[in-house]
Amino acid sequence: MRAQQPGRVCLAISAFKSDESIARLLEAAARVESPPWEHVLVIDSLSSGKIPELIAARGWKNVEYRSFPTNLGSAGNFWLRLKIPAEQGFDWVYAINHDGLVAPDLVRTLLQYADEGVGAVYPIRRYTRRGDVYDVSGLSPLPWPARTVVRRPTGPALRAHWGASNGALFSMKAIRGGVRVLNELWLGWEDLALGWSLDQAGYSQLLIPDAVLDDDYEYLEEKKAFRQLSEKPSWYAYYAVRNLLLASRTVRPGLSIEAAAGARVALEFAGLLLRSKKRERFRFALQGLWAGVRGESGKGQKP
């Protein structure tokens, strides 16, 4: 645990057609007394103009808003939320999506572990709509389906290999040293790929059991084959398959992990049998497989 101050911290928020959510987050951030961050950065795609108007009307001097004329995708937005603060000299970024939480106390807890050789610090996610189970998927570098436990792990910090970026703390030293988000993935698996890259660069990643982040992520109520399935549009199958192949081929995390990535691709196809619109999903997955083999990246035909 770190005893000294971690340096300059930036709160970086992702936005895309989410004006109301971003406004609530910015209002919440403005109400925090003695916040653990000194700067707020909003990265938006295809701006409506309402958020910069709100910032100007409130006179928030520590809020920086940047909008881009194309849909950056989750990976592109995440990369800019790390790249820009790294270039501006910040030491750490607390990254959240439009549906994330400002959570200053959580940030303070994560910052206690923000040490020199640490690349990322993750809270432990508690899925409140799945019986309050805890997500420990990131304790393994393998891209298996989400692994959850009923009891929260104990200990100050556990070694992790990746984690969800929504609500996590990232080292700008690692970014300035050459670690990057694979923004070419556009949507999906960018968090896993970043974790692989941090491991390769020699940075430790920590999962903090005492930093609990409640996540009310939507799940289908119906269980199939003893699994709860996340509600996703059919075209997600394209990115689920393509991006895992691209991430594995680009980062090259090791033969055993790359083999596991191939097995996960096969599992993605098998999982389509449990879902609605099977033919449509299978078609998107095949397109993603072909695109991954050919090395095609960026935004696909959908959405």
C-alpha positions as CSV (number, residue, x, y, z in Angstrom):
1,M,0.0,0.0,0.0
2,R,1.3,3.4,-0.9
3,A,2.2,5.8,1.9
4,Q,2.8,8.9,-0.1
5,Q,0.6,11.0,-2.4
6,P,0.2,9.4,-5.9
7,G,0.6,12.6,-7.9
8,R,-1.8,14.2,-10.3
9,V,-5.0,12.4,-10.9
10,C,-7.6,12.9,-13.7
11,L,-11.2,11.7,-13.7
12,A,-11.8,10.7,-17.4
13,I,-15.4,10.1,-18.5
14,S,-16.6,8.4,-21.7
15,A,-19.6,9.8,-23.5
16,F,-21.6,8.9,-26.6
17,K,-25.2,10.1,-27.0
18,S,-25.5,10.1,-23.2
19,D,-25.9,13.8,-22.3
20,E,-28.2,13.3,-19.3
21,S,-25.9,10.7,-17.7
22,I,-22.8,12.8,-18.3
23,A,-24.6,15.9,-16.8
24,R,-25.4,13.8,-13.7
25,L,-21.8,12.7,-13.4
26,L,-20.4,16.2,-13.8
27,E,-22.8,17.6,-11.3
28,A,-21.9,14.8,-8.8
29,A,-18.2,15.5,-9.4
30,A,-18.7,19.2,-8.7
31,R,-20.3,18.4,-5.4
32,V,-17.3,16.4,-4.1
33,E,-15.4,18.3,-1.4
34,S,-11.6,18.0,-1.7
35,P,-11.8,15.5,-4.6
36,P,-9.0,13.0,-5.1
37,W,-8.7,14.2,-8.7
38,E,-7.6,17.7,-9.9
39,H,-9.0,17.5,-13.4
40,V,-12.0,16.1,-15.2
41,L,-11.9,15.0,-18.9
42,V,-14.9,14.1,-21.0
43,I,-14.3,12.4,-24.3
44,D,-17.4,12.4,-26.5
45,S,-18.3,11.3,-30.0
46,L,-20.8,13.1,-32.3
47,S,-21.6,15.8,-29.7
48,S,-25.1,17.3,-29.4
49,G,-23.5,20.4,-28.0
50,K,-25.4,20.2,-24.7
51,I,-22.5,19.1,-22.5
52,P,-20.1,22.0,-23.4
53,E,-23.0,24.4,-22.9
54,L,-23.6,23.0,-19.4
55,I,-19.9,23.2,-18.5
56,A,-19.8,26.9,-19.6
57,A,-23.1,27.7,-17.8
58,R,-21.7,26.2,-14.5
59,G,-18.3,27.8,-14.9
60,W,-16.4,24.6,-14.3
61,K,-12.8,25.5,-14.8
62,N,-11.4,22.1,-14.1
63,V,-13.6,20.2,-16.7
64,E,-12.1,19.6,-20.1
65,Y,-14.5,18.6,-22.9
66,R,-13.4,17.1,-26.2
67,S,-15.7,15.9,-28.9
68,F,-14.9,14.0,-32.1
69,P,-16.8,13.9,-35.4
70,T,-16.9,10.1,-35.6
71,N,-18.1,7.3,-33.4
72,L,-14.9,6.4,-31.6
73,G,-16.2,3.1,-30.2
74,S,-15.5,2.0,-26.7
75,A,-11.9,1.1,-27.4
76,G,-11.2,4.4,-29.2
77,N,-12.7,6.4,-26.4
78,F,-10.9,4.5,-23.8
79,W,-7.5,5.1,-25.5
80,L,-8.1,8.8,-25.7
81,R,-9.0,9.0,-22.0
82,L,-5.6,7.6,-21.2
83,K,-3.5,9.1,-24.0
84,I,-4.6,12.7,-23.5
85,P,-4.0,12.8,-19.7
86,A,-0.6,11.0,-20.2
87,E,0.4,13.7,-22.6
88,Q,-0.8,16.4,-20.2
89,G,1.5,15.1,-17.4
90,F,-1.0,13.4,-15.2
91,D,0.1,10.4,-13.1
92,W,-3.1,8.4,-12.8
93,V,-6.5,8.3,-14.5
94,Y,-9.7,7.1,-12.9
95,A,-11.7,6.0,-15.9
96,I,-15.5,5.6,-16.0
97,N,-18.2,5.2,-18.6
98,H,-21.4,7.2,-18.9
99,D,-23.0,4.6,-16.6
100,G,-20.1,4.7,-14.1
101,L,-19.8,6.2,-10.7
102,V,-17.8,9.2,-9.5
103,A,-17.2,7.5,-6.2
104,P,-14.5,9.6,-4.5
105,D,-14.1,7.3,-1.6
106,L,-13.5,4.4,-3.9
107,V,-10.9,6.4,-5.8
108,R,-9.1,7.2,-2.6
109,T,-9.0,3.5,-1.7
110,L,-7.6,2.6,-5.2
111,L,-5.0,5.4,-4.9
112,Q,-3.6,3.8,-1.8
113,Y,-2.2,1.1,-4.1
114,A,-1.0,3.4,-6.9
115,D,2.6,2.6,-6.6
116,E,5.6,3.0,-9.0
117,G,5.4,-0.4,-10.6
118,V,1.7,-0.7,-10.7
119,G,-0.1,-0.4,-14.1
120,A,-3.7,-0.6,-13.0
121,V,-5.7,-0.9,-9.8
122,Y,-9.2,-2.5,-10.1
123,P,-12.1,-2.5,-7.6
124,I,-13.9,-5.7,-7.1
125,R,-17.3,-5.7,-8.9
126,R,-20.4,-6.9,-7.1
127,Y,-23.2,-7.8,-9.5
128,T,-26.3,-6.6,-7.6
129,R,-28.7,-8.2,-10.1
130,R,-27.0,-11.6,-9.9
131,G,-27.4,-12.2,-6.3
132,D,-24.5,-10.0,-5.1
133,V,-21.8,-12.3,-6.5
134,Y,-18.2,-10.9,-6.9
135,D,-16.4,-10.9,-10.3
136,V,-12.9,-12.3,-10.0
137,S,-12.4,-13.0,-13.8
138,G,-9.3,-10.8,-13.9
139,L,-7.3,-13.0,-11.6
140,S,-6.6,-15.1,-14.6
141,P,-5.1,-13.9,-17.9
142,L,-7.2,-16.4,-19.8
143,P,-10.3,-15.0,-21.6
144,W,-12.8,-17.4,-20.1
145,P,-16.4,-16.4,-19.4
146,A,-17.0,-14.3,-16.3
147,R,-15.9,-16.0,-13.1
148,T,-17.8,-15.0,-10.0
149,V,-17.7,-16.1,-6.4
150,V,-20.3,-15.8,-3.6
151,R,-17.9,-14.6,-0.9
152,R,-15.8,-11.6,-1.3
153,P,-12.0,-12.5,-1.4
154,T,-9.9,-11.4,1.6
155,G,-6.6,-9.7,1.6
156,P,-5.4,-6.1,0.9
157,A,-4.6,-6.7,-2.8
158,L,-4.7,-9.6,-5.2
159,R,-2.6,-9.9,-8.3
160,A,-4.8,-9.4,-11.4
161,H,-4.1,-9.7,-15.1
162,W,-6.9,-7.5,-16.4
163,G,-10.2,-5.9,-15.4
164,A,-13.1,-3.8,-16.6
165,S,-12.0,-0.2,-17.3
166,N,-15.2,1.3,-16.0
167,G,-14.2,2.3,-12.5
168,A,-10.5,1.4,-12.6
169,L,-7.3,3.4,-12.0
170,F,-4.6,3.4,-14.6
171,S,-0.9,4.5,-14.6
172,M,0.1,7.2,-17.0
173,K,3.7,6.2,-16.6
174,A,2.8,2.9,-18.4
175,I,1.1,4.8,-21.2
176,R,4.0,7.2,-21.6
177,G,6.2,4.1,-21.7
178,G,4.5,2.7,-24.7
179,V,1.6,0.6,-23.4
180,R,-1.5,1.4,-25.3
181,V,-5.2,0.5,-25.7
182,L,-5.9,-1.3,-29.0
183,N,-8.2,1.4,-30.3
184,E,-8.5,-0.4,-33.6
185,L,-10.7,-3.0,-31.9
186,W,-13.4,-0.4,-31.8
187,L,-15.7,-2.4,-29.4
188,G,-14.9,-5.2,-27.1
189,W,-11.9,-7.0,-25.5
190,E,-9.9,-3.8,-25.2
191,D,-9.7,-4.1,-21.4
192,L,-8.3,-7.7,-21.7
193,A,-5.8,-6.6,-24.3
194,L,-4.6,-3.7,-22.2
195,G,-4.1,-6.1,-19.3
196,W,-2.1,-8.4,-21.4
197,S,0.0,-5.4,-22.5
198,L,0.6,-4.2,-19.0
199,D,1.7,-7.8,-18.0
200,Q,4.1,-7.8,-20.9
201,A,5.6,-4.5,-20.0
202,G,6.3,-5.7,-16.5
203,Y,3.6,-3.7,-14.6
204,S,1.7,-5.3,-11.8
205,Q,-2.1,-5.1,-11.7
206,L,-4.1,-5.3,-8.5
207,L,-7.6,-6.3,-7.6
208,I,-8.6,-4.6,-4.3
209,P,-11.2,-6.7,-2.3
210,D,-11.9,-3.7,0.0
211,A,-12.8,-1.5,-3.0
212,V,-16.3,-2.8,-3.8
213,L,-18.0,-1.4,-6.8
214,D,-21.7,-2.3,-7.2
215,D,-22.6,-3.0,-10.7
216,D,-26.3,-3.4,-11.8
217,Y,-25.4,-4.7,-15.3
218,E,-28.5,-6.1,-17.0
219,Y,-28.8,-9.8,-17.4
220,L,-31.5,-11.9,-19.0
221,E,-33.7,-13.4,-16.3
222,E,-33.8,-16.7,-18.1
223,K,-31.1,-19.2,-17.3
224,K,-29.9,-21.5,-20.1
225,A,-27.6,-24.4,-19.6
226,F,-27.0,-23.1,-16.0
227,R,-25.7,-19.8,-17.4
228,Q,-27.0,-16.3,-17.2
229,L,-26.6,-14.5,-20.5
230,S,-26.0,-10.9,-21.0
231,E,-28.4,-9.0,-23.2
232,K,-26.5,-8.0,-26.4
233,P,-27.6,-7.1,-29.9
234,S,-26.9,-9.8,-32.6
235,W,-24.0,-7.8,-34.1
236,Y,-22.0,-8.0,-30.9
237,A,-21.1,-11.5,-32.1
238,Y,-19.0,-10.0,-34.9
239,Y,-16.8,-8.0,-32.4
240,A,-16.7,-10.8,-29.8
241,V,-15.0,-13.1,-32.3
242,R,-13.0,-10.7,-34.4
243,N,-11.5,-8.6,-31.6
244,L,-10.4,-11.6,-29.5
245,L,-8.5,-12.9,-32.5
246,L,-7.0,-9.4,-33.3
247,A,-6.0,-8.8,-29.6
248,S,-4.3,-12.2,-29.4
249,R,-2.4,-11.7,-32.7
250,T,-1.4,-8.1,-31.9
251,V,-0.3,-8.4,-28.2
252,R,1.0,-12.0,-28.5
253,P,0.5,-12.7,-24.7
254,G,2.0,-16.2,-24.9
255,L,1.2,-19.5,-26.5
256,S,-1.0,-20.8,-23.7
257,I,-3.1,-17.7,-23.5
258,E,-3.3,-17.5,-27.3
259,A,-4.5,-21.1,-27.4
260,A,-7.1,-20.2,-24.7
261,A,-8.2,-17.3,-26.9
262,G,-8.8,-19.7,-29.8
263,A,-10.8,-21.9,-27.5
264,R,-12.9,-19.0,-26.3
265,V,-13.7,-18.1,-29.9
266,A,-15.0,-21.7,-30.3
267,L,-17.0,-21.2,-27.1
268,E,-18.5,-18.0,-28.5
269,F,-19.8,-20.0,-31.5
270,A,-21.2,-22.7,-29.2
271,G,-22.9,-20.2,-27.0
272,L,-24.9,-18.9,-30.0
273,L,-27.0,-22.1,-29.7
274,L,-28.3,-20.7,-26.4
275,R,-29.4,-17.4,-27.7
276,S,-32.3,-15.9,-29.7
277,K,-31.8,-15.0,-33.4
278,K,-29.3,-17.9,-33.8
279,R,-28.9,-17.6,-37.6
280,E,-28.4,-13.9,-37.5
281,R,-25.8,-14.1,-34.7
282,F,-24.0,-17.0,-36.4
283,R,-23.7,-15.0,-39.5
284,F,-22.2,-12.0,-37.6
285,A,-19.8,-14.4,-35.8
286,L,-18.6,-15.9,-39.1
287,Q,-18.0,-12.5,-40.5
288,G,-16.0,-11.6,-37.4
289,L,-14.0,-14.8,-37.7
290,W,-13.1,-14.0,-41.3
291,A,-12.3,-10.4,-40.5
292,G,-10.1,-11.5,-37.6
293,V,-8.2,-14.0,-39.8
294,R,-7.7,-11.2,-42.4
295,G,-6.6,-8.7,-39.8
296,E,-9.5,-6.2,-40.5
297,S,-10.0,-3.8,-37.7
298,G,-12.0,-0.7,-36.9
299,K,-15.8,-0.2,-37.0
300,G,-17.6,-3.0,-38.9
301,Q,-20.9,-2.6,-40.9
302,K,-22.9,-2.7,-37.7
303,P,-24.1,-0.8,-35.7
